[in-house]
Amino acid sequence: MRGAPLADGEGGFGKVFEATATDGSPAVAKFVDKMPGAHRELLIGDSLRAEQFRNVVPILDQGEHEGSWVLVMPRADKSLAQHLHQADGPLDLTETLSILSDIATALSDIGTAVVHRDLKPENVLYLKGRWCLADFGIARYAEAVTAADTRKYNLTFPYGAPEQWRHEHATSATDVYAFGVIAFRLLAGKLPFEGPDPASFQEQHLRETPPRLDATTTRLRNLVEECLYKAATTRPTATNILARLERAAEEPDTPGVARLMRHNQVEVQRRAESQAQELADREEAERRAEMFSAAVQSVTL
């Protein structure tokens, strides 16, 4: 039976209510209106069997009720968004690495099967001592062609990758970009891009270089900056991220390695700026081509 709505009962593209699992444990029931694309949340619970992925919130039951798809999931202790609100500032390095490792583990597991496409702190839940991914409301199979019912034009502005703003094909690299935004926020206590309106967010994600991260190690700084590369193909994979996080707390231990890391950091920054300029040039060329095409049409009419 559906209980009371949770105080923060918004669940992405649905409403969340208190519930009880068949074994008597606390659970939540998410009601998703039967609109195009909504059934994809059921696919995560059914066809993809979320319980087989590490650090992904499992689906306990599913069904239909009065015009809604219904998903029943274990009740988490809190979301990462709530945790960040309580912290009210940057997290320490040890906690940051623990959170990022949990998220990267999930991304590494789902990376060959599904693209989340809406990774953000609200969709990362603390469950049984681990941070787990939830709310696959606009998720899509990794190799599927983007279709109208995948809600391709929906994104959360502060976490939207450049390719999402350009309405292009989303891949696992799209989730890596959002991961980079989350990592930046954990370390800096703020977002790399702060909008505040959709047009500002679009401009920043497409063309601006993120501020420099100072309060962390060189290894982790470089990793986060690479996750925020504008070009999707140049971002690290989730598996690569997971491996690099194991040593992210360490600074270079020899002068030679330190010099190499500093050189790499300069190169990371250069590439980030170069990619931002390339995207800007590309958009300008497309704009000019559209203007030319419109002018030709008006002459021939």
ABEGO torsion letter per residue (X at the ends): XBBBBBABABBEABBBBBBBBAAGBBBBBBBBBBBBGAAAAAAAABAAGAAABBGBBBBABBEBBGGBBBBBBBBBABBAAAAAAAAGEBBBAAAAAAAAAAAAAAAAAAAAABBAGABBAAABBBBGGBBBBBGAAABBBAABBBBAAAGAABBBAAABBAAAAAGBBBBAAAAAAAAAAAAAAAAAGBBABAOABAAAAAAAAAABBBBBBABBBAAAAAAAAAAABABAAABBBAAAAAAAAAAAABBBABAAAAAAAAAAAAAAAAAAAAAAAAAAAAAAAAAAAAAAAAAAAAAAX
